[in-house]
Amino acid sequence: MVVLDPYGDQIGRVRDAVLRVRGDDGAPRVTGLIVEIVQRRRIFVPLGRVSTFDIEAVVLNTGTVSLKRFEQRPGELLALGDLLDRQVRIAETDTAGELVDAAMEQTRSREWHLSRLAVREVTGRLSRRGHLHQLEWHEVTGVIGHHEQQGATNLLAVVDQLHPADLAKVLHDLSDKRRVEVAIALTDARLADVLEELPDDDQIAILEAMDANRAADVLESMNPDDAADLLGELPEEQKERLLELMRPADAAGVRRLLTYAENTAGALMTTDPVVLGPDATVAQALARARDPELPTTLAAQLYVCRAPTSTPTGRFLGIAHIQRLLREPPSELVSSILDTDIDPMTPQTPLADVTRCMATYNLVALPIVDASDRLVGAVTVDDVLDHLLPRDWREKDNV
C-alpha cells in the first residue's frame, strides 16, 4: 500500500510491520511500519504517526518522518520477514499448519496488536491444499520461538510500558554493566527519551559504551537542547567525532546551541519548535499539534513566521496558543488570531529573566529570536525547571 502525507503526496510504500514480542505469551504489539522510500531506502514510521488506514493507502498525520535507515533491534520481529510461512500448530486439534497471513487491530488503549492469524493446514500432499483457518492469537502455538520469548521477557517486555522517567529510575538503580546492557537493547527513540531523564554520569557511561554510529543515531533522536547538554559533558575530540557522524541538519542545530553561554535562553532552548507560515489554517495548525510524538510543552503553542519555517526562520510574527485554536473555525487563518503581546527573548537573555517572564504571563514556552527577528528556538518550562533544580535532583527521593 502507498503511504501518503496529510496533503495527499506519496512518501513511499509499506513493506512490513515491526512487532515487539511480549513476555506473557500474549499477541505481539505492532509498533510501526517499514516504509520504502526513494532509492529503496527503508525507514521506520511509528504507528502513532498514522492518521488512517484507507482501502488504498496509509495516510500519515504529519509530513515529517525520520529518513534514518531502519535497523531491527533485539526483541523486535517483522510480520512478513520473520513470521509468515512459519510452521505452527492449531492448538485445539494439534494440527500442523503454516502461517500465511495476520491481522492487526487497535485496542481500547489505542495500541495495535496482532489479533488474528490465517493458518493453512499442512496435508503432506503436493496435489492438495490444506484447509485455511482464521484463528485468534491464543488458538495457535509455535508462532514465537522460545529464544525470542525469553529475550523479550528478560530484557524489554518488563520495561516496555514504563514512562521514560520511570524507566530511567529503573536503569539508574541497576548495576553499571546491566544498565548499559538494557539501555543498548532499547530502540533509538526509546533510548533517547530515557537518556534525557538520566543523571549526567549515567548518560555519558551509556553513550561511551555504544558504537559511535549508534550513539550518533541516538543523539539525532534526542531533543536538540538535551543532545547539546550531553555532548557538552564529553571531551572535545569525542564530541566532534559524534557531531561529524550525525546528519548535517541535526548537527548544525546542536552546534548552534553549544555556542551559547550556560544559563542563558540560547543554552536552554530547543531548535525544533512547531513553526507555521502565515497562510496556514487553524485546521493545519491543530493537525501539527496532534502529533503524538510532539512534547506537550511544544504542542501548547505554535509560532507563526515568514518563510523559511525551519529555524532560523523568516521574521517572527507571533504565537498561536492551542486554547485559542480550539475555539476558532478550522478555515480561519492562524495569522489572524496571533498573540503579539508577548515579547520574545534573545539567546543571550539570562535564565532569571526567562523564568520571570514565563511566570508573569503563565507561559509553558517562550519564543527566542535573533537580532534580525528570526525565530531560532523556544524555551519550554520543563527545561527551565530542569536548570533551576539541583543537578542531582533525579537521584533524590525528595527535592
N, C-alpha and C positions, 0 to 999 in steps of 0.2 A: 504494500500500500504506500502511496505517496504521503509525504509529511509536508504540511503547509503551515506558514506563519499566520498571524491573525489577519493579515491583509490579503491572503489567498496566494501568496508567492510560494513556489515549491522550494523546500530546503533540501529534501533528499527522499530516500525510501527506507522503510522499515526492513531490516534484515534479520532481527532476532529480538528476544526479550531476555532481560537479565533477572535471575532468580536468586533470592537469599534463602539458604536452607535453614530450617528451624530445628531445634534440638528436641522437640517433643513429638516427633513423627507427624506433625501437622503439615498441611499444604504449604509449600514454599511461598514466600512473599515475592511479588513481582515489583522490582524497584525501578525499572526503567526500560527503555528501548535502545537497541543499537540501530543507529540510522546511518546509512551510507550516503555520503555527500559527494562532491566533485572529486575526481581522480581516485575513486574507490576508497576514499578515506572513511573509516567507520568511527563514529563518535557516540558518546553516551548521552541520552536525553532522559532526565528523571521523569517519572510519571506525573509528578506534581506540575510539570510544565505542559501537560496535555490538557487542552480545553475540552475536546470532544473526540470520540471515535465515530466518524461518519461511515456510511456504507462504502465510500470510495476513497476516503482519506483520513489521516490522523491530523487534527488541527491543534496547533500549539497556542498557548495564551501569551506567548512572547516571541519576538523575532530574534531575540538574543540567546544564542546557545554556545556552549564551550566547544571549540574546534579541536580540543586535545584528543589525540587518538585513543580509542577505547582499549583498556588493558584489563583482563579478567583478574579479579582478586581472590584470595583464599576465602572459602565459604560461599562463593558465587557459582551458579550454574547457568548455562544458556539453554533456553527452552528448545530451540531447534538443534543447536550444535551438540548438546550433551544428553538431552532426554529422549528425543524422538528416535524410534527404531530400537529402543531398549527392550530386552526380554524381561517381561514381568509375569505376575501371576494374578488371576482373578480370585480374590480371597474366598468368596462363597463356595466356589466349585473346585478351587485349587487347580484351575486350568491354566496352561501356559499360554501366553499371549505376547503380542508385540505392540508397543505404544506408538500409535500413528498420528495422534493429534491431542491437543489440550485446549481448554478454555480457561480464561481468567475472568474474574468478577470482582467488583468493588464491594467491600464490606461496609457496615454502618459507620465504622471508624474511618472511612474513606481510603483505606489501604486496599491494594489489589492482591489477590491470591489466586493460585491455580485452583480451580473449583471442580472441574470435571475432566475426565480423561477418556479418549477414544482408544479402545484396545481391540485388536483383531486376534481372534483365536489362532493358534498355530496348529495346523492339521497334520503336518508331516507329509502332505501330498502336494506335489508341484501343480497338479491339474485342478486343484480345488482350493478356493479362497475360504478362509475361516470366517465365522460369523463375527460381525462388528458389534461391540458393546459400548454403550455410553455409560460411564460409571463415575460415582463420586470418588474423590481422592482416597478416602479410607477404605474403599472397596477394592483397591489394587495394592499389591505388595511388591517390593523389589524395585520401586522406581528410583529411590535414593539409596546409593550404596552405603554400607556400614562405615567406611572410612570417611565419606563425605559427611555423614550424620555426626560422627564423633568430632570431627574437626570443627564443625559449626557449634556443637554443644559446648565444647570446652573453650572455644576462643571467641566466637562472635555472637551467637544467638542469645547468650545470657545478658549481654550488654546492649543488644541491638535497639531496644526500645527506650533506653535511657536518654534523658536530656543531655546535651553536650556538657553542661556544667556538672551534672551528677556523674557522668562517665569520667570526667576529668578528676573528680574527687576519688573515684574508684581507682583510677590509674595512679594517682598520687600516693595512695596507700599501699600499692604493690611494691615488691622488691624492684630494684633498678633493672635487673635482667628481664623480669616478667613484664614490667611496664613497657619496655621497648618492644618486646615480642608482640604484645597485644596491640600497641599503637601502630606498628608497621603493618599489621594484618588488616587494619581498617582501610576503607576506601579513601581516596584523596580528599574528597569533600567532607567526609565524616571526620577524618583526622584534622583537617583544617579547623573545623568548628571546635574540636576538643582542645587543640593547641592554644586557641585563643583564650581558653578558660584555665590553663595550667600556669603554675608559677614559672618564672624565667628559667630557673635551673632545669626543671623538667623539660621545658620546650627545647632548650639547647641540647640536652642529652639525647632526646629523641631525634632531633634533626641531624645531629652528628652521627647517629647510628645508621642512618639511611644512605642508600646510594645517592650521589649528588643529583642525578637526573630526577629521581623520585622526590627528593627534597625540594627541587625547583618546582615540580608539579604541585606539591602541597602548598608551597608559598603562593603560587598563582591562584589557588582556590581560597586563600585567606583574604579577609578584608585588607585593602592596601595599607591602612594605618597599623593594623596588627602585624602584618608582614614586615613593615618598616621597623616597628619596635623590636621584633625578634632579630632581624638582621643587624640592627644597631648594637646588639649584645655580642655579636660574633667578631672574631679577628678580621681585620681589613681584607686580607687575602681570601679568606673563606667567603666573606660577604660578597666580594667582587665576582668570585667564581660562580656563586649561586645566581647572582644578578645576570651574568652572561648566559646562563642556561635557561633563564625564564624567557617567556615570549617578550619581544621588544616592547609591546604596548603595556604589558603588566609591569615590566621592569622600569619603564620610564616613569610611571606613576609613583612607584616605590622610591625611586631615586629622588624625585622631587620632594617627597616627604622627609627623606633623610637629610635634606639641606637645611631644614628649619630647626631653630633652637628649641631645646626642651622646654616644656610648659608654655608653649605658645599655641595659638589656634592651628598653625600650619602643621605642628608636630602631632596634634590630636585628630585632625580631620581625616575623613575618607575621601578619596578622589573619585568614588563611584556613586554619587547621589543620583536620584531619579530626575532627569532633565527632559523637558518638553519644549518644543518650538511654540511660538505664539499662535500658530494656526491649529494647534491640537484641540480637540473637543473634550468635553467632560467625560464622555464615554471612553475615549482613548486613554485619558489620564487614569480613570478607575481601572481599566484593563491592566495598565502598568502597575498600579498599586496592588492588584490582586495576585501578583507573582508570589507563590508560596515560599520561594527561596529568598525573598526580599526581607531584610530585618525590619521588625516592627517600627523601630525608630526612624528608618529611612522612608518607610511607606506612609508615615503620618503626614508628611508634607512633601510636595514636589516643587521643583524650581523651573521657572519659565525663562528661557534665554534665546537670544538671536543665534542663528547658526554660526558655528557648528554646535551640536548639542552634547558633545563629549568634552570633558574637561581637558584643558581650559576652553571654555565655551566662548560664544559671542557675548555681547553685552547682556548682563543680568537685568531682568525686568521685574521679577517679584516672586512671591511664594504663593502656591496653591495649597491650601490646607484641606486634608481629606474630609473633615467635617463639612466644610463649605461645598466641596464637590458633590457630596451625597445629597445635598439639598437643591441642586441645580438640574435643569433639563439636560439629558445626555448630549443634545446637539449644540449646547452653549459652548462658545469658545472659552478656553481656560484663561486666556489673556484678559477677558472682560471681568473676571472675578478675583484678580490678584490682590494679595495683601502687600502693599508697598510702604507700610508704616514701619516695618522692622528694618533698621539699617544693618546691612551685612558687615561682618568684621573682615579684617585683613589677616593674612597668615602670621603677621608679626604681633597680633593682639595677644596680650598676656592671658594666661589661664584664668586669673582672678576676674578680668573684665568679661570674658566669655561666660563664666559661671554667673556673674551678676546679671548679665543681660538675659540669660535663659531663665533665671529665677524671676526676674522682674516681669517678663512677658509670658511666663508659663509655657516655654517652648521645649520641645523634645529634640529639636535640631536647629542649627543656625547656619545660614549660608556664609561662605568665605570667598571673598573676591580679591583680585589683584589690583594693582594701581590703574589698570585700564578698564576696571569694572567688569572683568570677565570672571565667571564663576570657576573657581579652581577646586572646590570641595565643600564639605559640610561637616560640622562638628555635631555629634549626637550625644545625648545626655548620658548614655551608658559609658562612653569614652571619658566624659568629664568625671563621672563618679569613679571610674577605674583609676584616674590620676589623682583624685582628691583623697581616696582611701590609702591607708598604709600599704607599702609594697608587698607585705606578707599577708594581706587580708584574706586571701584564698586559703591560707594554711591555718587560719584560726576559726574555732567554732563560734566565737562571738567577737565582733569588731568593737 
